Amino acid sequence: MFCYLMILILGIAACGPKKHRIEPDASPSIEMVKARQDARAAEYAALTKDSKGHWITPGDCDGALWSFTAASARCPSEFDPRASEFEGETGRYGRRPPPRCWTPEGGDQGSTTTWSGDMAKGLMLYGWRCKNLQLLSDHERYGRGNAWQMGDGEDGKVLARAVYRPSLIGELYTTIWGLGGPDNANRHWPSIFPSGLTDFEAHLQVLSIILMGEVAGATNSGDAVPKRPSNLDGEPLLGPSRTLTIPPPGSHQMGLLQISGTMFQRLQEHAEKDPKDVLFQATYSLYSGDFDRALALCSKAYGPDDYVGSYVRCGEYRRCQLAQLLFACNMLVRKYH
């Protein structure tokens, strides 16, 4: 009888409710994302092995945007961030390594300007992620000495594309300061995050939020300099935190990443508009805590023509597609490592 009771008790215990681990890094999806990222990194290495500066998009006139963001995912030592620098003009960079996308003699060779604010987003993300203060300091010095005209081009196009606006100047100084550079008052220029942006403007807005969020998180928690950055868009940034906590109303944080309420609203807006944009979903997941869609996208095997975002376009689509996947999905990997 005793043996029968023991068997019955053990049987009931075995059939009791299952216990599930809830830590995100225990999810099979996270492991799948890591595996996919390793495979993508191997493809990236093969594609960049013999390219100029080991750029993923060396021949594209948005090459700096894609190559810098891709390289910022893992900071490969062979990547040359100065491959597009103009000879004799330290800190002045081009859209791609030579040949230039615009020349005074030939005009439009793929673009109407030699540089733009789009490229600057990639440059700053690379400089920040890979801790290359000198790269950004040289760029700042060139801009300051040239009234912030960072490139040449067709009449009427330079002002719109190649001259930095105050908000972009502020982001550059904030990033330099976050890396331990001087505390220039220009970092207080506010960044504006309007709603309703689409295509490349939406893409660049999200990149700005990623960069400013990472800088704010690092500076607030002492990983860069022990100072609190100023408000970026008129709303308070959060204080130090190394744990996942419920943020106060109006602000959002996930670990070391910190953004304002307006920034979070823009991320939510873009994620809702385009549920298949890998960048939008990965970034939104970091601040919303809802990782399901981002994990599903980043754990997929993408064919060479598959959609990964509305602004992902270049001469060889697979190259900028790969850049988008490496950059966006690596944010999830970095989150749990």
N, C-alpha and C positions, 0 to 999 in steps of 0.2 A: 504493500500500500504506500509505504514511504517513497519507494522508487517511482511509483506511478505519479505521486504528487510532485516529485521533483521534476520529472519529465514534463508534466503539465505546466509547471511554473516556468521552466526554461523555454518551452514552446511559446507561451504567451509573451515572454520577454523578447523572443526572437521576432515575433510578429508585431511588436509595438511600433510606434511612430518612428520613422527614420529621421536621423539628425543630418542637417545640411550645413556645411560650412558656408558662411556668407561673405567671406573675404573676397573682394573682386579678383585678386591675383590667383585665387584657387580655381577660377572659372576656366573650363576648357577653351573658351573663346579667347581669353588672354593668351594662353599658350599657343593657340592657332595663329593669333596676330603676330606673336614673336617669331614663329616659324615662317610665316609669310614675309615678314620684314627681313629676315635673314636671306630668304630667297631673292627678294627685291634688291637687297644690298649686293648680292652676288651678281645680279644682272647689271646693276649700276656700275660695279667695278669693271665688268666686261665692256660696257658701252663707253666708259670714260678712259679706258686703258691707254688708248692712242689719240685721244682728242686733245685739242689745245687747252692747256691748263688743267686737264682732266675735268673739263666741264661736261655736264650731261647734255647741254644745249649750246654747243660752241658756235653753231652757224645760224642761230635764230636771233632775230632782233628784239625779242623779249628774253634773250638768253640769260642775262644777269639775274632776272627775277627767278627763273626756274633753277638755274645752277646754284645760286646762293642758298635758296631755300632747301634744295635737295641736300647740299653739302652740310647745312646746319643740322640735319637729322643726326649725323654721326661724326661730323668733323673729320673726314678722312685726311690724313697727313699729306697725301699727294695732291690734294686740291690746291690750286694756285688762285687765291682771291684777287691777285693783281694782274691776272692774264689780260684783262681788258684795259689796264691803266695806260693813259696816253704818255708816250715817251717825253721825258723832260717836264712833265706836269704832275708831280706827285699829288695823289689824292683825287685826281680827275679820272673817272672811270667811264667806260663805254658800255653800250648795250651787249656787246659780245667782244671777244678777242678780235683783232684785225682779221679781215677788212672791216672798216667802219660801216655803220648802217646809213650814215649820211656824210657826205663830203662837200666842201665848198665847190669843188670842180665838177663832181658828178651828180650832186643833189641827192635825191632819194635813192638809196641803195637797199631799201627794205624798211625804212622808216623816215619820218620827216625831221627827226632829231637824233642826236648822238646819245642822249641820256634822258631819263624821265623820273618822276617821283615813284612810278611803279617799281623801277629797278632799285630805288633807294630802300624800299621795304625789304627786299631780299638781302641787300647789303647789310642793313642794320640787324636783321635777324641772324645772319651769319656771324657778324661781329660780336653780337651779344652771346649767342649760344656757344661759339667757339672761343670766346674770351680774347678777341683780337682788338684790343683797345687802339693799337697803333693804326690799324686800317681805318677806323672811324675817326680818329683824331686827325689823320691826314686829310680825310674827306672834309671834315669841319674846317680845317685851315684853308683848304682850297676854296670852299664856299664863302667863308668870311672874307677872303681876299678878292673875290670876284662878284660881290653883291649878290651871292647865292644863285648866280646863273651857272648851272652845273653842266651845261652842254650847249652845242650849237645846233642850228637847223634852219628850216625855211622861215621866211618872214611870217610873223603871225602865229607861228607854232611854238617858238622858243618860250615865250612868256607863259603859255598855258601848260607846257610839258616839262621844260628844263629849268625853270626858276622855282626854287623851293618856297612854298608858302610858310607863314609863321607856324602853323600847326606841325608841319613836317620838320621844321627847324627845331621846334620844341622837343619832338620825339628823338631827334638825333642827339641833342644835348642831354636829354634824360638818360638815354642809353649810355652815352659816354660817362656820365656821372655814376650810373649804376655799375659800370665796370671799374670804378675807382678813379676816374678822371676828375678834372676840376668841376666845381659846382658853379656853373655859369647861370646867370639869371634868366637867360633865354630858355632854359628848360621849363620855365613857368608858363610859356605860351600854351594856351589851352588847346586840346584836341577836341574837335567837334564830331559827334557821331549821329548824323541825321538818319531818319528812317527813310524807307522807300528806295534804297539804292539797289541796283541790279548789275549783273555781268561783272566787268572788271572792277567797278567801283565797290560792289559788295565784297568781292574777293579781297581787295586791298584794305577795306575797312576791318575785315576779320583779322588780317595779318597785323594791323595796328593794335587791335585789342589783345591779340596773343602777345605781342612784344611788350606793350605797356603793362599787361597783367603780370608777365614774368619778371619784369624789372621791379615793379612795385612789390611783388612777393619776396623777391630776393633782398631788396633794400630794407624792407620792413622787418625781415627776420634775421638781418645781420650777415647774410651771405655775401653781400657786396660791400656796402658802406653802411655804417650804423646811423643812418638818417632816414627820416620819413619823407617820401616825396610829396610834392605839393599836389593839390587836387588837379585832376586831368580834365574834367569837364564840369567842374563846379560841385561835385558830389564827394563826400568823404571816402577815402580809401580805408581799408581795414587795418587793424593792428597786427602784431606778430601772431603767427599761428603755424604750427607744424602738424596739426591733427585735423581731421575732418570734423568740423563743428557746425552747428546751425548758425548761419550768419545773421546779423541784425537786419531788420527790414531796410530794403533799399540798396543793400550791397551783397555781393556773392563771393565766396571763396571756396577753393578746393585745394587743400594742402598749402603749398607755397604760392599758388596763383591767386591773384587778387584783382578784382575789377569793380567798377561802379555799377549802380543799378541801370543806368542808361546803356552801358556797354552790354550788360547781360540781356537787356531787351533787344538789342540789335542781334546778338547771337541767336536768341530765340526766334526772332523774325526770319533770319536767313535759314535757320534749320527747318522751320515750318514751310517755307517757300520751296525748298529744294531738298527733299528727304534722301536723295541719292548723291548729294554733294559730300564727298568724304571729308573735306576740310571743315565744312559747316557742322557736320554731325560730330566729328571728333572734338572740335573746339567747344561746342555747346555741351557735350557730355561732361567735360571737365568741370563745368560750373553748375550744371543742373543736377548732376549725380545720376542721370539716366543714361547708362552706357549701352543699352541693348542695341540700338540702331547703329551706333558707331562700331561696336564690336562685330556686328554682322557684316558691315561693309568692309572693315579692315581685314577680316578673316577670309574674305572671298579671294578666289583666283581670277584675276582680270585678264581678259583677252586683249590683244593689241588695239582694238577699236572700241572697247567698252567705255561707257560714260563714267566719269568720276567727278565732274563738276562743270558748270556752265562756262567758266572762263579758262578751262584747260584746253588750250589750242596753241599749236606751234607747227613748224614745218614738218617735223617728224613726231607725230602725235604720241607715239609710245614713250618718247623721251620726257615730254612734259607730264604725261600721264603718270609715269614712274616717279617723277619729281614730286607730284602731288601726293601720291600714296606714301612715299618715303617720309615726307615732312609731316603729313597729317596723322598717319597711323603711328608714327614714332612718338607722338605726344602721349598716346595711350601706354606705350611701352615704358616711356620715361616716368609716367605716373606711378607705375607699380614696381619700379626697380629702385 
